[in-house]
């Protein structure tokens, strides 16, 4: 396999200090690195920036760029707000629920928990308008293997019809335990 892991994921932020503080306070991420330049190394264009890096656990890094000379941040008006998000895994359902309480106590609006069968999630926005998801795994034995087994057939059917295939209907209708051989 060519790719070994995600080195970092980078998003834009309105204010680097505010963003670092928010992620430290609400998600217990450690601020690990800051890089600032007046020119973009890959293109050479003049565009001063502050690039901050946060430890997202497990060797994962979440980074942000503050770009003071660019127009204010916006969103893709053709993509619903729920689509583009960063999902971060937490240790357990108990940690997920405790974090929800902590976020709500800080005045952050939280949706969920939402039961996705394989995991439960909560959703909220950071101060830059980026949607975040915290997820706690709840998959039972055999579930991931079954999804792996039907993945190609699902993708083929979707490509032909643009309608949700029913190969994994058990994820939403509660039939996992009722199916034969489960």
C-alpha positions as CSV (number, residue, x, y, z in Angstrom):
1,X,0.0,0.0,0.0
2,X,1.4,3.4,-1.0
3,X,-0.1,5.6,1.7
4,X,1.0,4.7,5.3
5,X,-1.3,7.1,7.2
6,X,-2.8,10.6,7.0
7,X,0.1,13.0,7.8
8,X,-2.3,15.8,8.6
9,X,-5.6,17.3,7.5
10,X,-5.7,21.0,7.0
11,X,-8.6,23.5,7.2
12,X,-8.9,27.2,7.1
13,X,-9.6,29.2,10.3
14,X,-10.6,32.7,11.1
15,X,-8.2,33.2,14.0
16,X,-5.3,30.8,14.7
17,X,-5.2,31.6,18.5
18,X,-8.9,31.2,18.9
19,X,-8.9,27.9,17.0
20,X,-6.0,26.5,19.1
21,X,-7.7,27.5,22.3
22,X,-11.0,26.1,21.3
23,X,-9.6,22.7,20.4
24,X,-7.5,22.6,23.5
25,X,-10.4,23.5,25.7
26,X,-13.2,21.5,24.2
27,X,-11.5,18.4,22.7
28,X,-8.3,18.2,24.8
29,X,-6.1,18.4,21.8
30,X,-2.4,19.4,22.4
31,X,-1.0,22.3,20.3
32,X,2.2,20.8,18.8
33,X,3.5,23.1,16.1
34,X,3.2,26.5,14.4
35,X,4.6,27.5,11.0
36,X,4.3,31.0,9.6
37,X,5.5,32.3,6.2
38,X,5.0,35.3,4.0
39,X,5.2,33.2,0.8
40,X,3.5,29.9,0.0
41,X,6.4,27.3,-0.3
42,X,4.7,25.2,-2.9
43,X,3.7,28.1,-5.3
44,X,6.0,30.9,-4.3
45,X,3.1,33.4,-4.2
46,X,3.0,36.1,-1.6
47,X,0.3,35.1,0.9
48,X,1.2,35.4,4.6
49,X,-0.2,32.7,6.8
50,X,-0.1,31.1,10.2
51,X,-0.3,27.2,10.0
52,X,-1.1,25.6,13.4
53,X,-1.0,21.8,14.2
54,X,-2.9,20.0,16.9
55,X,-2.4,16.4,18.1
56,X,-5.6,14.5,17.4
57,X,-4.4,11.3,19.0
58,X,-3.0,8.1,17.5
59,X,-0.4,9.9,15.3
60,X,-3.1,12.0,13.7
61,X,-2.6,15.7,13.2
62,X,-5.3,18.4,12.6
63,X,-4.0,21.6,11.1
64,X,-5.4,25.0,10.4
65,X,-4.4,28.0,8.2
66,X,-5.1,31.6,9.1
67,X,-5.0,33.7,6.0
68,X,-5.3,37.3,6.9
69,X,-5.1,38.8,3.4
70,X,-7.7,36.5,1.8
71,X,-11.4,37.2,1.6
72,X,-13.5,35.9,4.6
73,X,-14.2,32.2,4.7
74,X,-17.3,30.8,3.0
75,X,-19.0,27.5,2.4
76,X,-19.8,25.7,-0.8
77,X,-23.4,26.9,-1.3
78,X,-24.2,23.7,-3.3
79,X,-23.2,21.2,-0.5
80,X,-25.4,20.8,2.6
81,X,-23.6,21.7,5.9
82,X,-23.9,18.1,7.1
83,X,-21.8,16.6,4.3
84,X,-18.4,18.1,4.8
85,X,-17.2,17.2,8.3
86,X,-14.3,15.8,10.3
87,X,-15.2,12.6,12.3
88,X,-13.0,11.9,15.3
89,X,-13.1,8.7,17.3
90,X,-13.5,8.6,21.0
91,X,-12.7,5.7,23.4
92,X,-16.3,4.7,24.4
93,X,-20.0,5.6,24.4
94,X,-19.5,6.9,28.0
95,X,-16.8,9.3,26.8
96,X,-19.0,10.4,24.0
97,X,-21.9,11.2,26.3
98,X,-19.6,13.0,28.8
99,X,-18.1,15.1,26.0
100,X,-21.6,16.0,24.8
101,X,-22.4,17.3,28.3
102,X,-19.2,19.2,28.5
103,X,-19.8,20.9,25.1
104,X,-23.4,21.8,25.9
105,X,-22.3,23.2,29.3
106,X,-19.9,25.5,27.3
107,X,-22.8,26.7,25.2
108,X,-22.0,24.6,22.1
109,X,-25.1,23.2,20.3
110,X,-24.8,19.4,19.9
111,X,-26.9,17.1,17.8
112,X,-27.1,13.5,18.9
113,X,-26.2,11.0,19.9
114,X,-27.2,9.4,16.6
115,X,-27.1,5.7,16.4
116,X,-25.4,4.5,13.1
117,X,-25.4,0.8,14.2
118,X,-21.6,0.6,13.8
119,X,-21.0,3.6,16.0
120,X,-22.8,6.4,17.8
121,X,-22.1,10.0,17.0
122,X,-22.6,13.6,18.2
123,X,-22.3,16.5,15.8
124,X,-21.3,20.2,16.4
125,X,-19.5,23.1,14.8
126,X,-16.1,24.6,15.7
127,X,-15.8,28.4,15.9
128,X,-14.8,28.5,12.2
129,X,-18.0,26.8,11.0
130,X,-16.4,23.4,10.4
131,X,-18.7,20.5,11.3
132,X,-17.2,18.0,13.7
133,X,-18.4,14.5,14.6
134,X,-17.3,12.5,17.6
135,X,-17.9,8.8,17.2
136,X,-17.8,5.8,19.6
137,X,-17.6,2.4,18.0
138,X,-20.6,0.1,18.8
139,X,-20.3,-2.5,15.9
140,X,-21.0,-6.1,16.9
141,X,-19.1,-9.1,15.7
142,X,-19.6,-9.8,12.0
143,X,-21.1,-6.4,11.0
144,X,-17.9,-4.9,9.4
145,X,-17.2,-8.2,7.6
146,X,-20.7,-8.2,6.2
147,X,-20.3,-4.6,5.0
148,X,-17.0,-5.5,3.4
149,X,-18.6,-8.5,1.7
150,X,-21.3,-6.4,0.0
151,X,-19.3,-3.2,-0.7
152,X,-18.7,-3.8,-4.4
153,X,-22.3,-4.8,-5.2
154,X,-23.6,-1.7,-3.3
155,X,-21.3,0.6,-5.2
156,X,-22.2,-1.0,-8.6
157,X,-25.9,-0.7,-7.9
158,X,-25.6,2.9,-6.7
159,X,-23.6,3.8,-9.8
160,X,-26.4,2.4,-12.0
161,X,-29.5,3.6,-10.2
162,X,-28.4,6.5,-7.8
163,X,-30.8,4.9,-5.3
164,X,-29.8,3.5,-2.0
165,X,-29.0,-0.2,-2.3
166,X,-30.6,-2.5,0.3
167,X,-27.7,-4.9,0.8
168,X,-27.0,-3.5,4.3
169,X,-30.6,-2.5,5.2
170,X,-30.0,-4.2,8.6
171,X,-28.0,-1.1,9.6
172,X,-31.2,0.9,9.8
173,X,-34.1,-1.5,10.2
174,X,-32.8,-3.5,13.2
175,X,-32.8,-6.8,11.4
176,X,-29.2,-7.8,12.1
177,X,-30.2,-10.3,14.9
178,X,-33.1,-11.6,12.9
179,X,-31.1,-12.6,9.8
180,X,-30.0,-16.2,9.4
181,X,-26.3,-17.0,10.4
182,X,-26.0,-14.0,12.7
